[in-house]
Amino acid sequence: MDLENQNRVKDAAEKFGAENVVVLLGAAEAEAAGLAAETVTAGDPTFAGPLAGVELGLSVFHVVEEEIKEQFDESVYEEQIGMMEMVLDCDEIAEEMSSIRSEFCKYL
């Protein structure tokens, strides 16, 4: 997660309260999604950005996870994400996200 997005997330958590912020990711690989999820929950693991050492514990999900997918109008989801979903390892992404949430999320 780049420094600008880390700042946006941090500002949103401060402005609205961490318990009221949900981060929705769309990374194409489980490892990238996991790194971003860890950043907004446990702090930037690279210790390079605004979230270095900042444990926000935010709720974080990936757009291909079933509980999120269900929130979208089916035709909109299919149009915007359907093609990518066919080439992503959705199970691996969901497993990675679940692992990060169970370890670091404070607000579920």
The first five atom37 places (N, CA, C, CB, O) and aatype in JSON, in Angstrom:
{
  "aatype": [12, 3, 10, 6, 2, 5, 2, 1, 19, 11, 3, 0, 0, 6, 11, 13, 7, 0, 6, 2, 19, 19, 19, 10, 10, 7, 0, 0, 6, 0, 6, 0, 0, 7, 10, 0, 0, 6, 16, 19, 16, 0, 7, 3, 14, 16, 13, 0, 7, 14, 10, 0, 7, 19, 6, 10, 7, 10, 15, 19, 13, 8, 19, 19, 6, 6, 6, 9, 11, 6, 5, 13, 3, 6, 15, 19, 18, 6, 6, 5, 9, 7, 12, 12, 6, 12, 19, 10, 3, 4, 3, 6, 9, 0, 6, 6, 12, 15, 15, 9, 1, 15, 6, 13, 4, 11, 18, 10],
  "atom_mask": [
    [1, 1, 1, 1, 1],
    [1, 1, 1, 1, 1],
    [1, 1, 1, 1, 1],
    [1, 1, 1, 1, 1],
    [1, 1, 1, 1, 1],
    [1, 1, 1, 1, 1],
    [1, 1, 1, 1, 1],
    [1, 1, 1, 1, 1],
    [1, 1, 1, 1, 1],
    [1, 1, 1, 1, 1],
    [1, 1, 1, 1, 1],
    [1, 1, 1, 1, 1],
    [1, 1, 1, 1, 1],
    [1, 1, 1, 1, 1],
    [1, 1, 1, 1, 1],
    [1, 1, 1, 1, 1],
    [1, 1, 1, 0, 1],
    [1, 1, 1, 1, 1],
    [1, 1, 1, 1, 1],
    [1, 1, 1, 1, 1],
    [1, 1, 1, 1, 1],
    [1, 1, 1, 1, 1],
    [1, 1, 1, 1, 1],
    [1, 1, 1, 1, 1],
    [1, 1, 1, 1, 1],
    [1, 1, 1, 0, 1],
    [1, 1, 1, 1, 1],
    [1, 1, 1, 1, 1],
    [1, 1, 1, 1, 1],
    [1, 1, 1, 1, 1],
    [1, 1, 1, 1, 1],
    [1, 1, 1, 1, 1],
    [1, 1, 1, 1, 1],
    [1, 1, 1, 0, 1],
    [1, 1, 1, 1, 1],
    [1, 1, 1, 1, 1],
    [1, 1, 1, 1, 1],
    [1, 1, 1, 1, 1],
    [1, 1, 1, 1, 1],
    [1, 1, 1, 1, 1],
    [1, 1, 1, 1, 1],
    [1, 1, 1, 1, 1],
    [1, 1, 1, 0, 1],
    [1, 1, 1, 1, 1],
    [1, 1, 1, 1, 1],
    [1, 1, 1, 1, 1],
    [1, 1, 1, 1, 1],
    [1, 1, 1, 1, 1],
    [1, 1, 1, 0, 1],
    [1, 1, 1, 1, 1],
    [1, 1, 1, 1, 1],
    [1, 1, 1, 1, 1],
    [1, 1, 1, 0, 1],
    [1, 1, 1, 1, 1],
    [1, 1, 1, 1, 1],
    [1, 1, 1, 1, 1],
    [1, 1, 1, 0, 1],
    [1, 1, 1, 1, 1],
    [1, 1, 1, 1, 1],
    [1, 1, 1, 1, 1],
    [1, 1, 1, 1, 1],
    [1, 1, 1, 1, 1],
    [1, 1, 1, 1, 1],
    [1, 1, 1, 1, 1],
    [1, 1, 1, 1, 1],
    [1, 1, 1, 1, 1],
    [1, 1, 1, 1, 1],
    [1, 1, 1, 1, 1],
    [1, 1, 1, 1, 1],
    [1, 1, 1, 1, 1],
    [1, 1, 1, 1, 1],
    [1, 1, 1, 1, 1],
    [1, 1, 1, 1, 1],
    [1, 1, 1, 1, 1],
    [1, 1, 1, 1, 1],
    [1, 1, 1, 1, 1],
    [1, 1, 1, 1, 1],
    [1, 1, 1, 1, 1],
    [1, 1, 1, 1, 1],
    [1, 1, 1, 1, 1],
    [1, 1, 1, 1, 1],
    [1, 1, 1, 0, 1],
    [1, 1, 1, 1, 1],
    [1, 1, 1, 1, 1],
    [1, 1, 1, 1, 1],
    [1, 1, 1, 1, 1],
    [1, 1, 1, 1, 1],
    [1, 1, 1, 1, 1],
    [1, 1, 1, 1, 1],
    [1, 1, 1, 1, 1],
    [1, 1, 1, 1, 1],
    [1, 1, 1, 1, 1],
    [1, 1, 1, 1, 1],
    [1, 1, 1, 1, 1],
    [1, 1, 1, 1, 1],
    [1, 1, 1, 1, 1],
    [1, 1, 1, 1, 1],
    [1, 1, 1, 1, 1],
    [1, 1, 1, 1, 1],
    [1, 1, 1, 1, 1],
    [1, 1, 1, 1, 1],
    [1, 1, 1, 1, 1],
    [1, 1, 1, 1, 1],
    [1, 1, 1, 1, 1],
    [1, 1, 1, 1, 1],
    [1, 1, 1, 1, 1],
    [1, 1, 1, 1, 1],
    [1, 1, 1, 1, 1]
  ],
  "atom_positions": [
    [[0.85, -1.18, 0.0], [0.0, 0.0, 0.0], [0.9, 1.23, 0.0], [-0.97, 0.0, 1.23], [1.78, 1.39, 0.85]],
    [[0.65, 2.11, -0.97], [1.52, 3.27, -1.08], [1.28, 4.27, 0.06], [1.31, 3.97, -2.42], [0.29, 4.18, 0.79]],
    [[2.2, 5.2, 0.2], [2.18, 6.15, 1.32], [0.94, 7.04, 1.29], [3.42, 7.01, 1.29], [0.39, 7.36, 2.34]],
    [[0.51, 7.43, 0.11], [-0.67, 8.29, 0.0], [-1.93, 7.56, 0.49], [-0.86, 8.74, -1.46], [-2.74, 8.13, 1.21]],
    [[-2.08, 6.3, 0.1], [-3.24, 5.53, 0.58], [-3.16, 5.24, 2.07], [-3.35, 4.22, -0.2], [-4.18, 5.21, 2.75]],
    [[-1.96, 5.03, 2.58], [-1.81, 4.86, 4.03], [-2.29, 6.11, 4.76], [-0.34, 4.55, 4.4], [-2.98, 6.03, 5.77]],
    [[-1.93, 7.26, 4.23], [-2.37, 8.52, 4.83], [-3.89, 8.66, 4.78], [-1.72, 9.71, 4.11], [-4.5, 9.09, 5.76]],
    [[-4.49, 8.3, 3.65], [-5.95, 8.37, 3.52], [-6.65, 7.49, 4.54], [-6.37, 7.97, 2.1], [-7.62, 7.9, 5.18]],
    [[-6.14, 6.28, 4.69], [-6.74, 5.34, 5.65], [-6.59, 5.87, 7.07], [-6.09, 3.94, 5.52], [-7.54, 5.84, 7.85]],
    [[-5.4, 6.34, 7.39], [-5.15, 6.87, 8.73], [-6.05, 8.07, 9.02], [-3.67, 7.28, 8.88], [-6.62, 8.17, 10.11]],
    [[-6.18, 8.96, 8.05], [-7.05, 10.14, 8.22], [-8.51, 9.73, 8.41], [-6.91, 11.07, 7.01], [-9.21, 10.3, 9.25]],
    [[-8.97, 8.76, 7.64], [-10.36, 8.3, 7.76], [-10.6, 7.69, 9.14], [-10.68, 7.27, 6.66], [-11.63, 7.94, 9.76]],
    [[-9.65, 6.89, 9.62], [-9.79, 6.27, 10.94], [-9.84, 7.32, 12.04], [-8.64, 5.29, 11.2], [-10.59, 7.19, 13.0]],
    [[-9.03, 8.38, 11.89], [-9.03, 9.46, 12.88], [-10.32, 10.28, 12.8], [-7.81, 10.37, 12.67], [-10.88, 10.65, 13.83]],
    [[-10.77, 10.54, 11.6], [-11.96, 11.38, 11.4], [-13.25, 10.68, 11.8], [-12.04, 11.82, 9.95], [-14.11, 11.27, 12.45]],
    [[-13.4, 9.41, 11.41], [-14.66, 8.7, 11.59], [-14.63, 7.68, 12.73], [-15.04, 8.0, 10.32], [-15.67, 7.15, 13.13]],
    [[-13.45, 7.41, 13.25], [-13.28, 6.38, 14.28], [-12.98, 5.05, 13.61], [0.0, 0.0, 0.0], [-13.66, 4.65, 12.67]],
    [[-11.97, 4.36, 14.1], [-11.53, 3.11, 13.48], [-12.65, 2.08, 13.44], [-10.34, 2.55, 14.23], [-12.69, 1.26, 12.51]],
    [[-13.54, 2.1, 14.41], [-14.63, 1.13, 14.44], [-15.65, 1.36, 13.33], [-15.33, 1.18, 15.79], [-16.49, 0.5, 13.06]],
    [[-15.59, 2.52, 12.67], [-16.53, 2.88, 11.6], [-15.93, 2.82, 10.21], [-17.06, 4.25, 11.85], [-16.57, 3.22, 9.24]],
    [[-14.7, 2.33, 10.1], [-14.01, 2.28, 8.81], [-13.82, 0.82, 8.39], [-12.64, 3.02, 8.88], [-13.35, -0.01, 9.16]],
    [[-14.18, 0.54, 7.14], [-13.95, -0.77, 6.54], [-13.1, -0.55, 5.3], [-15.3, -1.5, 6.2], [-13.43, 0.29, 4.46]],
    [[-12.01, -1.28, 5.18], [-11.13, -1.17, 4.03], [-11.46, -2.32, 3.07], [-9.62, -1.2, 4.46], [-11.48, -3.48, 3.46]],
    [[-11.7, -1.96, 1.83], [-12.02, -2.93, 0.8], [-10.86, -2.96, -0.2], [-13.36, -2.59, 0.09], [-10.54, -1.95, -0.81]],
    [[-10.24, -4.13, -0.35], [-9.08, -4.28, -1.21], [-9.45, -4.98, -2.51], [-7.98, -5.07, -0.49], [-10.49, -5.63, -2.62]],
    [[-8.58, -4.83, -3.5], [-8.8, -5.47, -4.79], [-7.52, -6.01, -5.41], [0.0, 0.0, 0.0], [-7.46, -6.21, -6.62]],
    [[-6.51, -6.26, -4.6], [-5.23, -6.76, -5.11], [-5.42, -8.09, -5.83], [-4.22, -6.92, -3.96], [-6.27, -8.89, -5.46]],
    [[-4.61, -8.31, -6.86], [-4.75, -9.5, -7.71], [-4.12, -10.76, -7.1], [-4.13, -9.24, -9.05], [-4.4, -11.86, -7.57]],
    [[-3.3, -10.62, -6.09], [-2.64, -11.77, -5.48], [-2.87, -11.77, -3.98], [-1.13, -11.76, -5.8], [-2.96, -10.71, -3.35]],
    [[-2.96, -12.95, -3.41], [-3.2, -13.1, -1.98], [-2.11, -12.42, -1.15], [-3.29, -14.58, -1.61], [-2.4, -11.78, -0.15]],
    [[-0.86, -12.57, -1.57], [0.24, -11.98, -0.82], [0.15, -10.46, -0.78], [1.58, -12.41, -1.43], [0.37, -9.84, 0.26]],
    [[-0.18, -9.85, -1.91], [-0.32, -8.39, -1.97], [-1.5, -7.93, -1.12], [-0.49, -7.92, -3.42], [-1.41, -6.94, -0.41]],
    [[-2.61, -8.67, -1.21], [-3.79, -8.33, -0.4], [-3.46, -8.47, 1.08], [-4.98, -9.23, -0.78], [-3.86, -7.63, 1.89]],
    [[-2.74, -9.52, 1.43], [-2.36, -9.74, 2.82], [-1.47, -8.65, 3.36], [0.0, 0.0, 0.0], [-1.63, -8.22, 4.51]],
    [[-0.54, -8.2, 2.55], [0.36, -7.11, 2.97], [-0.43, -5.83, 3.21], [1.45, -6.87, 1.91], [-0.2, -5.14, 4.21]],
    [[-1.35, -5.5, 2.31], [-2.18, -4.31, 2.49], [-3.08, -4.46, 3.71], [-3.02, -4.05, 1.23], [-3.26, -3.51, 4.47]],
    [[-3.65, -5.65, 3.89], [-4.51, -5.9, 5.05], [-3.73, -5.77, 6.35], [-5.15, -7.3, 4.95], [-4.21, -5.19, 7.32]],
    [[-2.53, -6.31, 6.37], [-1.7, -6.19, 7.56], [-1.37, -4.72, 7.85], [-0.41, -7.0, 7.4], [-1.33, -4.31, 9.01]],
    [[-1.15, -3.96, 6.8], [-0.81, -2.54, 6.96], [-1.93, -1.78, 7.67], [-0.54, -1.9, 5.59], [-1.65, -0.95, 8.54]],
    [[-3.19, -2.05, 7.32], [-4.3, -1.28, 7.91], [-4.81, -1.89, 9.21], [-5.45, -1.19, 6.93], [-5.7, -1.33, 9.86]],
    [[-4.26, -3.02, 9.6], [-4.65, -3.62, 10.87], [-3.53, -3.53, 11.91], [-5.05, -5.07, 10.66], [-3.72, -2.98, 12.99]],
    [[-2.36, -4.08, 11.57], [-1.25, -4.16, 12.52], [-0.2, -3.08, 12.33], [-0.6, -5.5, 12.41], [0.69, -2.92, 13.17]],
    [[-0.29, -2.33, 11.24], [0.72, -1.31, 10.95], [1.58, -1.72, 9.77], [0.0, 0.0, 0.0], [1.68, -2.91, 9.45]],
    [[2.2, -0.76, 9.15], [3.02, -1.01, 7.97], [4.2, -1.91, 8.31], [3.52, 0.32, 7.38], [5.1, -1.5, 9.03]],
    [[4.2, -3.15, 7.79], [5.29, -4.08, 8.12], [6.64, -3.68, 7.55], [4.94, -5.44, 7.63], [7.67, -4.2, 7.98]],
    [[6.65, -2.76, 6.59], [7.93, -2.29, 6.04], [8.49, -1.13, 6.85], [7.76, -1.87, 4.58], [9.63, -0.71, 6.63]],
    [[7.71, -0.62, 7.78], [8.09, 0.53, 8.62], [8.52, 1.73, 7.8], [9.21, 0.13, 9.56], [9.42, 2.48, 8.2]],
    [[7.86, 1.92, 6.65], [8.24, 3.02, 5.76], [7.17, 4.09, 5.63], [8.57, 2.48, 4.4], [7.45, 5.19, 5.17]],
    [[5.95, 3.79, 6.02], [4.86, 4.72, 5.75], [4.23, 5.29, 7.0], [0.0, 0.0, 0.0], [4.68, 5.03, 8.12]],
    [[3.18, 6.09, 6.8], [2.48, 6.74, 7.91], [1.85, 5.75, 8.9], [1.4, 7.64, 7.36], [1.56, 6.11, 10.04]],
    [[1.65, 4.5, 8.48], [1.07, 3.51, 9.38], [2.13, 2.62, 10.04], [0.08, 2.65, 8.62], [1.79, 1.62, 10.66]],
    [[3.39, 2.99, 9.9], [4.46, 2.24, 10.56], [4.25, 2.33, 12.07], [5.88, 2.8, 10.17], [4.22, 3.41, 12.65]],
    [[4.09, 1.17, 12.7], [3.89, 1.14, 14.15], [2.52, 1.56, 14.61], [0.0, 0.0, 0.0], [2.29, 1.69, 15.81]],
    [[1.59, 1.79, 13.68], [0.24, 2.23, 14.02], [-0.72, 1.06, 13.84], [-0.2, 3.45, 13.13], [-1.0, 0.64, 12.72]],
    [[-1.22, 0.54, 14.95], [-2.13, -0.61, 14.91], [-3.57, -0.11, 14.91], [-1.88, -1.55, 16.12], [-4.17, 0.1, 15.97]],
    [[-4.13, 0.07, 13.72], [-5.5, 0.57, 13.62], [-6.53, -0.53, 13.85], [-5.72, 1.19, 12.26], [-7.63, -0.25, 14.32]],
    [[-6.19, -1.76, 13.54], [-7.11, -2.88, 13.75], [-8.37, -2.82, 12.91], [0.0, 0.0, 0.0], [-9.4, -3.39, 13.28]],
    [[-8.31, -2.12, 11.77], [-9.5, -1.91, 10.95], [-10.07, -3.2, 10.38], [-9.17, -0.96, 9.82], [-9.35, -4.18, 10.19]],
    [[-11.36, -3.18, 10.11], [-11.98, -4.28, 9.37], [-11.5, -4.18, 7.94], [-13.55, -4.22, 9.46], [-11.5, -3.1, 7.35]],
    [[-11.09, -5.3, 7.38], [-10.54, -5.3, 6.03], [-11.02, -6.54, 5.28], [-8.99, -5.23, 6.06], [-11.0, -7.65, 5.82]],
    [[-11.43, -6.33, 4.04], [-11.95, -7.4, 3.21], [-11.43, -7.23, 1.79], [-13.49, -7.42, 3.23], [-10.98, -6.15, 1.4]],
    [[-11.51, -8.3, 1.03], [-11.2, -8.26, -0.4], [-12.5, -8.34, -1.16], [-10.23, -9.42, -0.8], [-13.44, -9.01, -0.73]],
    [[-12.57, -7.67, -2.28], [-13.8, -7.58, -3.05], [-14.31, -8.93, -3.54], [-13.58, -6.67, -4.22], [-15.5, -9.06, -3.85]],
    [[-13.45, -9.96, -3.63], [-13.91, -11.26, -4.11], [-14.38, -12.18, -2.99], [-12.8, -11.94, -4.87], [-14.83, -13.3, -3.26]],
    [[-14.3, -11.74, -1.74], [-14.79, -12.57, -0.65], [-16.32, -12.62, -0.69], [-14.3, -12.03, 0.72], [-16.98, -11.62, -0.97]],
    [[-16.86, -13.8, -0.4], [-18.31, -14.01, -0.53], [-19.13, -13.01, 0.26], [-18.65, -15.41, -0.08], [-20.13, -12.49, -0.26]],
    [[-18.75, -12.71, 1.51], [-19.54, -11.79, 2.32], [-19.57, -10.38, 1.75], [-19.0, -11.75, 3.74], [-20.5, -9.61, 2.02]],
    [[-18.57, -10.02, 0.97], [-18.55, -8.72, 0.31], [-19.27, -8.8, -1.03], [-17.1, -8.22, 0.11], [-20.06, -7.93, -1.38]],
    [[-18.99, -9.85, -1.77], [-19.62, -10.05, -3.07], [-21.14, -9.98, -2.97], [-19.21, -11.4, -3.67], [-21.81, -9.43, -3.85]],
    [[-21.68, -10.52, -1.89], [-23.13, -10.52, -1.66], [-23.71, -9.12, -1.48], [-23.44, -11.35, -0.45], [-24.92, -8.93, -1.64]],
    [[-22.87, -8.15, -1.16], [-23.34, -6.79, -0.92], [-23.61, -6.01, -2.21], [-22.33, -6.04, -0.08], [-24.27, -4.97, -2.18]],
    [[-23.1, -6.51, -3.32], [-23.21, -5.81, -4.6], [-24.42, -6.28, -5.39], [-21.95, -6.01, -5.41], [-24.86, -7.42, -5.25]],
    [[-24.94, -5.41, -6.22], [-25.91, -5.82, -7.23], [-25.17, -6.81, -8.14], [-26.49, -4.57, -8.04], [-24.06, -6.54, -8.58]],
    [[-25.79, -7.93, -8.4], [-25.13, -9.0, -9.15], [-24.63, -8.56, -10.52], [-26.08, -10.16, -9.32], [-23.53, -8.93, -10.92]],
    [[-25.42, -7.77, -11.23], [-25.01, -7.34, -12.58], [-23.84, -6.35, -12.52], [-26.2, -6.69, -13.31], [-22.97, -6.38, -13.39]],
    [[-23.82, -5.51, -11.51], [-22.71, -4.56, -11.36], [-21.43, -5.31, -11.01], [-23.04, -3.5, -10.26], [-20.36, -5.03, -11.55]],
    [[-21.54, -6.26, -10.09], [-20.37, -7.06, -9.71], [-19.82, -7.79, -10.93], [-20.73, -8.08, -8.6], [-18.61, -7.77, -11.18]],
    [[-20.69, -8.41, -11.68], [-20.27, -9.17, -12.86], [-19.58, -8.26, -13.87], [-21.48, -9.87, -13.51], [-18.55, -8.63, -14.45]],
    [[-20.14, -7.09, -14.09], [-19.57, -6.15, -15.05], [-18.21, -5.63, -14.61], [-20.52, -4.98, -15.27], [-17.29, -5.5, -15.42]],
    [[-18.06, -5.32, -13.33], [-16.85, -4.68, -12.83], [-15.76, -5.67, -12.39], [-17.21, -3.79, -11.67], [-14.58, -5.36, -12.5]],
    [[-16.15, -6.84, -11.9], [-15.18, -7.73, -11.28], [-15.2, -9.14, -11.86], [-15.43, -7.8, -9.8], [-14.21, -9.87, -11.75]],
    [[-16.3, -9.53, -12.47], [-16.48, -10.89, -12.95], [-15.33, -11.45, -13.75], [0.0, 0.0, 0.0], [-14.9, -12.57, -13.51]],
    [[-14.81, -10.68, -14.7], [-13.72, -11.15, -15.55], [-12.46, -11.44, -14.72], [-13.41, -10.11, -16.62], [-11.81, -12.46, -14.92]],
    [[-12.14, -10.54, -13.81], [-10.95, -10.73, -12.98], [-11.12, -11.9, -12.04], [-10.65, -9.46, -12.18], [-10.16, -12.63, -11.77]],
    [[-12.33, -12.09, -11.54], [-12.58, -13.19, -10.62], [-12.25, -14.54, -11.26], [-14.04, -13.16, -10.17], [-11.86, -15.48, -10.56]],
    [[-12.4, -14.62, -12.56], [-12.12, -15.88, -13.26], [-10.64, -16.23, -13.27], [-12.64, -15.8, -14.69], [-10.29, -17.4, -13.37]],
    [[-9.76, -15.24, -13.17], [-8.32, -15.5, -13.23], [-7.63, -15.4, -11.87], [-7.68, -14.53, -14.19], [-6.46, -15.75, -11.75]],
    [[-8.33, -14.92, -10.86], [-7.75, -14.81, -9.52], [-7.92, -16.11, -8.76], [-8.38, -13.65, -8.75], [-8.84, -16.88, -9.02]],
    [[-7.04, -16.36, -7.82], [-7.2, -17.48, -6.91], [-7.99, -16.96, -5.71], [-5.8, -18.08, -6.47], [-7.43, -16.6, -4.67]],
    [[-9.3, -16.92, -5.88], [-10.2, -16.33, -4.88], [-10.14, -17.05, -3.54], [-11.63, -16.33, -5.39], [-10.23, -16.41, -2.49]],
    [[-9.98, -18.35, -3.56], [-9.89, -19.12, -2.31], [-8.64, -18.74, -1.53], [-9.9, -20.63, -2.59], [-8.69, -18.59, -0.31]],
    [[-7.53, -18.6, -2.23], [-6.27, -18.23, -1.57], [-6.37, -16.81, -1.01], [-5.08, -18.33, -2.56], [-5.9, -16.54, 0.1]],
    [[-6.98, -15.91, -1.76], [-7.16, -14.53, -1.3], [-8.04, -14.52, -0.05], [-7.79, -13.65, -2.41], [-7.71, -13.88, 0.94]],
    [[-9.17, -15.24, -0.09], [-10.09, -15.27, 1.04], [-9.42, -15.87, 2.28], [-11.35, -16.09, 0.68], [-9.63, -15.39, 3.4]],
    [[-8.62, -16.89, 2.09], [-7.9, -17.51, 3.2], [-6.91, -16.53, 3.83], [-7.16, -18.78, 2.72], [-6.81, -16.43, 5.05]],
    [[-6.19, -15.82, 2.99], [-5.21, -14.83, 3.47], [-5.91, -13.71, 4.25], [-4.41, -14.24, 2.3], [-5.46, -13.31, 5.31]],
    [[-7.01, -13.23, 3.71], [-7.75, -12.15, 4.37], [-8.32, -12.61, 5.7], [-8.87, -11.63, 3.46], [-8.26, -11.89, 6.7]],
    [[-8.86, -13.8, 5.72], [-9.42, -14.35, 6.96], [-8.35, -14.49, 8.03], [-10.08, -15.72, 6.69], [-8.59, -14.2, 9.21]],
    [[-7.18, -14.92, 7.63], [-6.06, -15.08, 8.55], [-5.66, -13.73, 9.16], [-4.86, -15.71, 7.84], [-5.45, -13.62, 10.37]],
    [[-5.55, -12.72, 8.32], [-5.18, -11.38, 8.8], [-6.26, -10.85, 9.75], [-4.98, -10.41, 7.6], [-5.95, -10.31, 10.81]],
    [[-7.53, -10.99, 9.36], [-8.62, -10.5, 10.22], [-8.61, -11.19, 11.58], [-9.98, -10.73, 9.54], [-8.75, -10.53, 12.61]],
    [[-8.44, -12.5, 11.59], [-8.48, -13.21, 12.87], [-7.3, -12.84, 13.77], [-8.49, -14.72, 12.63], [-7.41, -12.89, 14.99]],
    [[-6.2, -12.47, 13.17], [-5.02, -12.13, 13.96], [-4.99, -10.66, 14.4], [-3.79, -12.44, 13.18], [-4.56, -10.36, 15.52]],
    [[-5.43, -9.74, 13.53], [-5.18, -8.33, 13.79], [-6.4, -7.42, 13.88], [-4.31, -7.81, 12.76], [-6.3, -6.34, 14.46]],
    [[-7.54, -7.8, 13.34], [-8.69, -6.91, 13.34], [-9.29, -6.76, 14.73], [-9.75, -7.41, 12.37], [-9.47, -7.74, 15.46]],
    [[-9.6, -5.54, 15.08], [-10.23, -5.25, 16.37], [-11.74, -5.04, 16.19], [-9.58, -3.99, 17.01], [-12.5, -5.19, 17.15]],
    [[-12.16, -4.71, 14.99], [-13.55, -4.34, 14.75], [-14.15, -5.21, 13.65], [-13.66, -2.85, 14.36], [-13.88, -4.98, 12.47]],
    [[-14.94, -6.19, 14.02], [-15.6, -7.03, 13.03], [-17.08, -7.05, 13.25], [-15.05, -8.43, 13.07], [-17.81, -7.72, 12.51]]
  ]
}
